[in-house]
């Protein structure tokens, strides 16, 4: 089975008839120390670790309106992302028996659930999977910084890492919904990245990878098309 859709020819795809994993990420601020494509990098790494899947090029923009108070963020918005995912699924399912959307940005989740539910209603074997770490902090903090130190250490500016808003996310949610991340954190960080490490990132990634692999092998989408 081809490992990468982008570098494969159409006769090879027609002969293999592969299931396809599509990383879905974002281009959004991740504090002063992490790259804008952090979510996409994590989704790509998870997708590449999944068994029985050919990995497609990422959908590298998402629904990131809550981050638009910071330079560099580009958000498609929920409606546009939904349309992209629906049309992507309809097209890919013409030749692939199964499509999995591997989501690296939490803000995409409601849109993916809605789009995948429609695709499944139409009879297509499409599902989605979150790249989640139990107990993770919210954004650009200890969790994501540790993961990037493991996956892309050369692109993490630890000399610029600093705490942001460290209150529980539930205490910030009303303000966040009203004014975006900038209304609760001047540097765009929700958490404290200063103690992050590549060793912890490797452990977190392996935990995430194992959970995702198990979910793919079970392939039991819930009512919103999410693998559990």
Backbone torsions as a table, in degrees:
resi	resn	phi	psi	omega
1	UNK	NA	133.6	179.2
2	UNK	-61.1	141.3	178.9
3	UNK	-82.4	-32.8	-175.3
4	UNK	-129.2	126.5	179.1
5	UNK	-68.2	-36.5	-171.8
6	UNK	-63.3	-33.4	-173.9
7	UNK	-104.0	12.1	-177.4
8	UNK	-101.3	146.9	177.4
9	UNK	-87.0	161.9	-176.4
10	UNK	-66.6	-35.9	177.0
11	UNK	-63.2	-35.0	177.8
12	UNK	-65.8	-40.2	177.3
13	UNK	-65.7	-43.4	-179.7
14	UNK	-62.6	-34.9	-179.9
15	UNK	-75.7	-36.1	-175.5
16	UNK	-85.3	-30.0	-175.6
17	UNK	47.3	63.7	-171.6
18	UNK	-84.2	152.3	162.4
19	UNK	-72.9	147.5	-172.1
20	UNK	-122.4	131.5	172.4
21	UNK	-103.7	127.3	-177.5
22	UNK	-115.6	107.7	174.7
23	UNK	-65.7	137.5	176.2
24	UNK	-124.8	122.0	-175.7
25	UNK	-129.6	-139.0	-179.4
26	UNK	-161.9	164.5	168.8
27	UNK	-122.1	96.9	-173.1
28	UNK	-151.0	157.1	179.4
29	UNK	-58.7	140.7	173.8
30	UNK	-132.1	54.8	179.4
31	UNK	72.8	-175.6	-178.5
32	UNK	-80.3	1.7	-170.2
33	UNK	-125.7	-13.5	-178.3
34	UNK	-113.8	149.5	-179.7
35	UNK	-68.7	155.7	-177.9
36	UNK	-62.5	-27.4	-177.0
37	UNK	-96.5	25.7	-178.6
38	UNK	-52.2	-48.8	-177.3
39	UNK	-62.1	-39.0	179.8
40	UNK	-66.0	-40.9	179.1
41	UNK	-60.5	-42.9	-179.9
42	UNK	-65.3	-44.4	179.8
43	UNK	-62.5	-41.2	178.9
44	UNK	-63.4	-43.8	-179.4
45	UNK	-62.5	-41.9	177.9
46	UNK	-65.6	-45.6	-179.2
47	UNK	-58.2	-40.4	-178.8
48	UNK	-68.8	-16.9	-178.4
49	UNK	-91.3	-4.2	-172.7
50	UNK	-85.8	140.1	-178.4
51	UNK	-77.4	146.3	172.1
52	UNK	69.9	21.9	-176.1
53	UNK	-125.3	138.1	165.8
54	UNK	-92.5	130.5	-173.3
55	UNK	-93.2	124.3	178.5
56	UNK	-87.0	161.1	170.6
57	UNK	-57.1	147.0	-174.8
58	UNK	-71.4	149.4	161.2
59	UNK	-85.0	100.3	-163.5
60	UNK	-95.1	8.0	174.6
61	UNK	-125.2	145.7	-177.4
62	UNK	-138.8	-159.9	177.2
63	UNK	-95.6	98.5	-171.5
64	UNK	-128.7	33.0	-175.7
65	UNK	-58.0	-29.2	-179.0
66	UNK	-67.8	-13.1	-179.0
67	UNK	-104.4	4.0	-173.0
68	UNK	-72.2	-3.4	172.5
69	UNK	-76.2	-0.1	-177.2
70	UNK	-122.3	139.8	179.3
71	UNK	-61.3	145.0	177.7
72	UNK	97.8	-25.1	-179.6
73	UNK	-69.8	132.1	173.3
74	UNK	-129.0	115.0	-177.7
75	UNK	-112.1	130.9	173.0
76	UNK	-75.9	-26.3	-173.4
77	UNK	85.4	159.9	-173.5
78	UNK	-64.7	-42.9	-176.1
79	UNK	-64.3	-45.8	-179.6
80	UNK	-66.7	-42.0	178.6
81	UNK	-62.4	-41.8	178.0
82	UNK	-59.0	-45.1	179.9
83	UNK	-62.8	-42.0	178.9
84	UNK	-61.3	-46.9	-176.9
85	UNK	-65.9	-42.6	179.5
86	UNK	-62.1	-48.4	-178.9
87	UNK	-69.0	-33.9	175.2
88	UNK	-60.8	-49.8	-179.3
89	UNK	-61.8	-43.0	178.9
90	UNK	-60.7	-41.2	-178.4
91	UNK	-72.6	-49.6	-176.5
92	UNK	-63.5	-32.8	-178.4
93	UNK	-74.3	-2.8	173.0
94	UNK	-70.9	-24.4	-179.9
95	UNK	-129.8	-14.4	178.9
96	UNK	-106.6	134.9	-178.9
97	UNK	-76.0	-16.5	-174.0
98	UNK	-155.6	134.4	179.2
99	UNK	-128.0	131.4	178.4
100	UNK	-120.3	125.3	175.0
101	UNK	-95.1	119.3	-176.7
102	UNK	-102.4	108.2	-168.9
103	UNK	-96.7	123.6	178.4
104	UNK	-101.3	-5.8	-177.5
105	UNK	-122.5	117.7	-176.5
106	UNK	-57.7	-31.6	-179.9
107	UNK	-66.3	-16.3	177.0
108	UNK	-80.7	-16.7	-167.1
109	UNK	-57.6	-48.6	-179.3
110	UNK	-61.1	-36.1	179.9
111	UNK	-69.7	-42.7	177.9
112	UNK	-62.8	-41.3	178.9
113	UNK	-59.3	-42.8	-179.1
114	UNK	-68.0	-44.8	-178.6
115	UNK	-66.9	-43.5	-178.2
116	UNK	-68.7	-36.5	176.7
117	UNK	-58.9	-40.8	177.8
118	UNK	-65.8	-45.8	-179.8
119	UNK	-61.0	-39.0	178.3
120	UNK	-69.6	-37.3	175.4
121	UNK	-60.2	-33.7	178.9
122	UNK	-79.1	-0.6	174.8
123	UNK	95.0	14.6	-178.7
124	UNK	-99.0	140.7	-178.5
125	UNK	-86.7	76.4	-179.4
126	UNK	-116.5	141.0	176.9
127	UNK	-143.8	171.5	175.5
128	UNK	-138.0	160.4	-172.1
129	UNK	-144.4	128.1	177.7
130	UNK	-85.1	143.7	172.2
131	UNK	-88.9	88.7	-170.8
132	UNK	-119.3	143.7	174.1
133	UNK	-117.0	118.1	179.2
134	UNK	-56.3	134.0	178.6
135	UNK	77.7	12.0	-177.5
136	UNK	-67.5	150.0	169.6
137	UNK	-78.7	174.5	-161.4
138	UNK	-78.6	-47.8	-170.4
139	UNK	-160.7	122.2	174.0
140	UNK	60.6	22.4	-179.7
141	UNK	-99.4	-141.9	-175.2
142	UNK	-60.9	-42.1	-174.0
143	UNK	-67.8	-58.4	-176.5
144	UNK	-65.4	-35.2	178.8
145	UNK	-66.0	-42.5	176.6
146	UNK	-62.0	-43.5	179.3
147	UNK	-60.7	-43.8	-179.8
148	UNK	-70.5	-32.7	174.6
149	UNK	-62.8	-29.1	175.4
150	UNK	-80.1	-45.3	-172.1
151	UNK	-85.3	-39.1	-174.1
152	UNK	-142.0	61.0	-171.9
153	UNK	-59.5	-30.0	-178.2
154	UNK	-69.4	-13.9	-177.6
155	UNK	-107.5	9.0	177.3
156	UNK	-100.6	125.5	-179.7
157	UNK	-99.0	78.2	-175.9
158	UNK	-64.7	-22.2	176.7
159	UNK	-68.6	-14.0	178.4
160	UNK	-105.3	-4.5	-176.5
161	UNK	-67.6	135.3	179.5
162	UNK	-152.4	152.1	178.6
163	UNK	-62.8	152.5	171.6
164	UNK	-115.9	-136.0	174.8
165	UNK	-75.6	122.0	-175.3
166	UNK	-109.5	4.0	176.6
167	UNK	-67.3	157.6	173.4
168	UNK	-55.8	141.7	-174.7
169	UNK	-59.1	-30.8	178.8
170	UNK	-61.6	-32.9	179.7
171	UNK	-73.9	-20.7	-177.1
172	UNK	-98.5	-12.2	-165.4
173	UNK	-60.9	-42.8	-178.0
174	UNK	-61.4	-46.0	178.9
175	UNK	-67.3	-38.5	-179.8
176	UNK	-63.4	-43.5	179.6
177	UNK	-65.3	-33.9	-177.8
178	UNK	-78.7	-38.0	-172.5
179	UNK	-128.5	6.6	179.8
180	UNK	77.4	-179.2	-176.7
181	UNK	-60.5	-37.5	-177.1
182	UNK	-61.3	-23.3	-179.3
183	UNK	-76.8	-15.1	-179.0
184	UNK	-119.4	-14.6	-177.7
185	UNK	-147.8	114.9	-177.7
186	UNK	-66.9	-27.5	-179.2
187	UNK	-101.3	1.3	177.1
188	UNK	84.2	4.1	-177.3
189	UNK	-100.4	134.9	170.5
190	UNK	-116.4	92.1	-175.1
191	UNK	135.4	-166.0	-178.3
192	UNK	-134.0	106.5	-176.8
193	UNK	-85.3	-3.9	-167.1
194	UNK	-66.9	-24.6	179.3
195	UNK	-98.5	12.4	-177.6
196	UNK	-67.6	153.8	179.1
197	UNK	-149.2	153.5	177.5
198	UNK	-64.9	-33.9	179.1
199	UNK	-62.7	-45.5	176.5
200	UNK	-65.5	-38.0	178.9
201	UNK	-61.9	-39.7	177.2
202	UNK	-63.5	-42.8	178.9
203	UNK	-63.8	-45.0	179.0
204	UNK	-61.8	-43.7	-178.0
205	UNK	-65.4	-41.1	179.3
206	UNK	-63.8	-39.4	177.2
207	UNK	-63.2	-45.2	178.5
208	UNK	-63.6	-45.6	-179.4
209	UNK	-60.0	-44.8	-178.4
210	UNK	-62.3	-42.4	179.1
211	UNK	-64.8	-40.6	-179.2
212	UNK	-69.2	-41.6	177.6
213	UNK	-60.9	-44.4	179.4
214	UNK	-61.5	-40.1	179.9
215	UNK	-66.0	-39.1	178.5
216	UNK	-66.1	-42.1	-179.5
217	UNK	-65.8	-33.7	176.5
218	UNK	-73.9	-40.8	-176.7
219	UNK	45.0	68.6	178.4
220	UNK	-126.3	79.2	-179.7
221	UNK	-62.5	140.1	176.0
222	UNK	-81.7	-168.7	-176.2
223	UNK	-62.9	-19.5	177.1
224	UNK	-105.8	13.5	176.2
225	UNK	80.8	7.8	-178.8
226	UNK	-89.2	134.4	175.7
227	UNK	-76.6	138.6	178.9
228	UNK	-121.8	NA	NA
